């Protein structure tokens, strides 16, 4: 009887692992530009966190042009530009083309992206993490003289974790690093 019960439990666990594994993925999918939503959300949270630490008070009421350089690939460039432009407008900047600007806000992307990591105890547990970082240098420059007005470095870290126990995946959770500790982000789409 114990052998049959053990065999039945083993078969149930095996079937559950087949049914629930592959329900979600944090990996880049096939094809150019196909990045998982989880990976996009992690970079978004890290970018928003980085910009929370930016002091954009000098742009208030000034005609400002935002220029992005550095390690910004095609996937992250639009996000970073939109994020910085939005925060500059929130700080009171008047966004204009470069020839009309009083100030140039140079955004040097030191890094922006994510990595996939996992830990595992074979056949028992597995934890998968997607970790993201956005590291920017913001330089504010007078467009007429070229003089640097201010320079600051800002960085944000975020991650997504999902655990698995005996082949059954649990629900995942987003986190952002604040004051050296990771805290939960309930909804990545409303994190600002």
Buried (B, 14 or more C-beta within 10 A) or exposed (E): EEEEEEEEEEEEBEEEBEEBEEEBEBEEEEEEEEBBEBBBBBBBBBBBBBBEEBEBEBBEEBBBBBBBEBEBEEBBBEBBBEBBBBBBBEBBBBBBEEEEBBBBBBBBBBBBBBEBEEEEEEEEEBBBBBBBBBBBBBBBBBBEEEEEBBEEBBBBBBBBBBBBEBBBBEEBBBBBBEEEEBEEBEEBEEBE
